[in-house]
Amino acid sequence: MPTTKSDSTRPLAVITGASAGIGREFARQLARRGFDLLLVARDAERLSALGAELRAEHGVAADAWPADLSRDDGMRPLAEFLAQNERVTLLVNNAGFGTKGKLATRPVAEQATMLELHVMAPMLLTRAVLPRMIARRDGRIITVASVASFTASPGNVNYCATKAYNRVFTEGLALELSGTGVRVQVLCPGFTHTEFHDRMQVDKSKGIPGWAWLEADRVVRESLDAAFGNGPVVVIPGKRYRAVVFALRYMPLWVRRLMQERYGRARI
Ligand SMILES: NC(=O)c1ccc[n+]([C@@H]2O[C@H](COP(=O)([O-])OP(=O)(O)OC[C@H]3O[C@@H](n4cnc5c(N)ncnc54)[C@H](OP(=O)(O)O)[C@@H]3O)[C@@H](O)[C@H]2O)c1
C-alpha cells in the first residue's frame, strides 16, 4: 500500500477504473503530463502491469490500489487514505459498468452494486479530497458520467439515473466551489471503444452506427484539455454529441419521449 508521505514533488492523480478503457487512457495521458498515479480497480494484476509500464516509460510513480469500489470495505479505506494525503491534485471518478434489460428482470444485487459504484463511491471520494484541495486552493475532480445522463432509456434505467446524479452533483458542486481554486468537471462521452460493451455482452456491430463511436484517447484528451485549460464544467467530447445533447435538452418533451421509447425498444 502506498504511504501518504512521499519525496516526489510531482502532483498525484487518483484514477478509479484504471485497469481498462477510459480509465487506463487517463493513466497513460496523465503519466505523459508528469503526474504520479494511484491506480484503482479490482484487477490487481492489470493495475500492476500498467503501473510498471508507466514507471518505465515516463519515470513517474504509479502504484496499484486494488479494490472493489462497490463495497463499503473497498471504497471507505480508499476515502480515508485520500483524506490524509497532501498530494492529491486530481481525482478521476471513472469506474463504472452498464447492464442490459428491464429493471424487473435484472438481479437486485447487480442494480444495487451499480448505485454504490456510480453514486456512493464518487461522492465519498470527492468528499474525502475536497477539504485539502480547498485549503491548498488547488485541485481538480473529474467524474465520468455519459451522454446517457441527459436522457432516460428503457433497459437502462439505473445507468441513466446514476449518470444523471453524477452530472447534477458536479454542476452543483461547481457552484459551491466557485472562487476556491478547486475545479470540477463531469465528462459525458457517447459510445466509446473500450471493454464496456463487451462486459455487457452487447454486439457492437449491431444498432450503433460507425460515426457514433469515439476513441478513448480523444475522450480523455478533450477532458484533460478542458480541466487544465479554461474548459466548461460539463464536457461532451465530439461535435456530433454536443449537437445530440443540445437537441435532447431543447426538443419538446413528447418528441424526446417518442425517441427514447424507440431507441429503448431497439436495445432490449
Ligand atoms: N464506453 C462507453 O461507451 C462509455 C460511454 C459513456 C460513459 N462511459 C463511462 O466511462 C467509464 C469507464 O468505462 P469504460 O468504457 O472505460 O469501460 P471498461 O473498459 O469496461 O472499464 C471499466 C473500468 O471500471 C472498473 N470497475 C468496474 N467495476 C468496478 C468495481 N466494482 N470496483 C472498482 N473498479 C471497477 C474496471 O476494472 P476492474 O474490472 O479491474 O475492476 C475497469 O477498469 C464508466 O463510468 C462508464 O459508465 C463509457
The ligand as an SDF file (V2000), in Angstrom:
LIG
                    3D

 48 52  0  0  0  0  0  0  0  0999 V2000
  -17.5570    3.0220  -23.2520 N   0  0  0  0  0  0  0  0  0  0  0  0
  -18.6120    3.8010  -23.4010 C   0  0  0  0  0  0  0  0  0  0  0  0
  -19.2970    3.7660  -24.4500 O   0  0  0  0  0  0  0  0  0  0  0  0
  -18.9680    4.7970  -22.3180 C   0  0  0  0  0  0  0  0  0  0  0  0
  -19.8070    5.8650  -22.6660 C   0  0  0  0  0  0  0  0  0  0  0  0
  -20.1510    6.7900  -21.6920 C   0  0  0  0  0  0  0  0  0  0  0  0
  -19.6570    6.6630  -20.4090 C   0  0  0  0  0  0  0  0  0  0  0  0
  -18.8530    5.6040  -20.0860 N   0  0  0  0  0  0  0  0  0  0  0  0
  -18.3670    5.5240  -18.7070 C   0  0  0  0  0  0  0  0  0  0  0  0
  -16.9630    5.5060  -18.7120 O   0  0  0  0  0  0  0  0  0  0  0  0
  -16.4880    4.8910  -17.5100 C   0  0  0  0  0  0  0  0  0  0  0  0
  -15.3880    3.9150  -17.8520 C   0  0  0  0  0  0  0  0  0  0  0  0
  -15.9380    2.8600  -18.6480 O   0  0  0  0  0  0  0  0  0  0  0  0
  -15.1540    2.1990  -19.8630 P   0  0  0  0  0  0  0  0  0  0  0  0
  -15.9360    2.4720  -21.0760 O   0  0  0  0  0  0  0  0  0  0  0  0
  -13.7340    2.5460  -19.8160 O   0  0  0  0  0  0  0  0  0  0  0  0
  -15.3970    0.6480  -19.5080 O   0  0  0  0  0  0  0  0  0  0  0  0
  -14.3820   -0.5500  -19.2410 P   0  0  0  0  0  0  0  0  0  0  0  0
  -13.3640   -0.6240  -20.3230 O   0  0  0  0  0  0  0  0  0  0  0  0
  -15.2470   -1.7440  -19.0000 O   0  0  0  0  0  0  0  0  0  0  0  0
  -13.6470   -0.1220  -17.8860 O   0  0  0  0  0  0  0  0  0  0  0  0
  -14.3630   -0.0660  -16.6740 C   0  0  0  0  0  0  0  0  0  0  0  0
  -13.3750    0.1180  -15.5210 C   0  0  0  0  0  0  0  0  0  0  0  0
  -14.1110    0.1730  -14.2850 O   0  0  0  0  0  0  0  0  0  0  0  0
  -13.5340   -0.7590  -13.3700 C   0  0  0  0  0  0  0  0  0  0  0  0
  -14.5510   -1.2770  -12.4480 N   0  0  0  0  0  0  0  0  0  0  0  0
  -15.7260   -1.8670  -12.7660 C   0  0  0  0  0  0  0  0  0  0  0  0
  -16.3680   -2.2560  -11.6660 N   0  0  0  0  0  0  0  0  0  0  0  0
  -15.5790   -1.8860  -10.6100 C   0  0  0  0  0  0  0  0  0  0  0  0
  -15.6840   -2.0300   -9.1950 C   0  0  0  0  0  0  0  0  0  0  0  0
  -16.7350   -2.6480   -8.6220 N   0  0  0  0  0  0  0  0  0  0  0  0
  -14.6980   -1.5140   -8.4160 N   0  0  0  0  0  0  0  0  0  0  0  0
  -13.6170   -0.9120   -8.9800 C   0  0  0  0  0  0  0  0  0  0  0  0
  -13.4580   -0.7620  -10.3080 N   0  0  0  0  0  0  0  0  0  0  0  0
  -14.4220   -1.2530  -11.1080 C   0  0  0  0  0  0  0  0  0  0  0  0
  -12.9610   -1.8610  -14.2680 C   0  0  0  0  0  0  0  0  0  0  0  0
  -11.8890   -2.5560  -13.6650 O   0  0  0  0  0  0  0  0  0  0  0  0
  -11.9320   -3.9770  -12.9120 P   0  0  0  0  0  0  0  0  0  0  0  0
  -12.7930   -4.9010  -13.6990 O   0  0  0  0  0  0  0  0  0  0  0  0
  -10.4720   -4.3660  -12.8510 O   0  0  0  0  0  0  0  0  0  0  0  0
  -12.4690   -3.6690  -11.5610 O   0  0  0  0  0  0  0  0  0  0  0  0
  -12.4000   -1.0300  -15.4170 C   0  0  0  0  0  0  0  0  0  0  0  0
  -11.1280   -0.5390  -15.0630 O   0  0  0  0  0  0  0  0  0  0  0  0
  -17.7130    4.2460  -16.8510 C   0  0  0  0  0  0  0  0  0  0  0  0
  -18.1320    5.0550  -15.7710 O   0  0  0  0  0  0  0  0  0  0  0  0
  -18.7690    4.2470  -17.9510 C   0  0  0  0  0  0  0  0  0  0  0  0
  -20.0660    4.3180  -17.4380 O   0  0  0  0  0  0  0  0  0  0  0  0
  -18.4880    4.6760  -21.0180 C   0  0  0  0  0  0  0  0  0  0  0  0
  1  2  1  0
  2  3  2  0
  2  4  1  0
  4  5  1  0
  4 48  2  0
  5  6  2  0
  6  7  1  0
  7  8  2  0
  8  9  1  0
  8 48  1  0
  9 10  1  0
  9 46  1  0
 10 11  1  0
 11 12  1  0
 11 44  1  0
 12 13  1  0
 13 14  1  0
 14 15  2  0
 14 16  1  0
 14 17  1  0
 17 18  1  0
 18 19  2  0
 18 20  1  0
 18 21  1  0
 21 22  1  0
 22 23  1  0
 23 24  1  0
 23 42  1  0
 24 25  1  0
 25 26  1  0
 25 36  1  0
 26 27  1  0
 26 35  1  0
 27 28  2  0
 28 29  1  0
 29 30  1  0
 29 35  2  0
 30 31  1  0
 30 32  2  0
 32 33  1  0
 33 34  2  0
 34 35  1  0
 36 37  1  0
 36 42  1  0
 37 38  1  0
 38 39  2  0
 38 40  1  0
 38 41  1  0
 42 43  1  0
 44 45  1  0
 44 46  1  0
 46 47  1  0
M  CHG  2   8   1  16  -1
M  END
$$$$
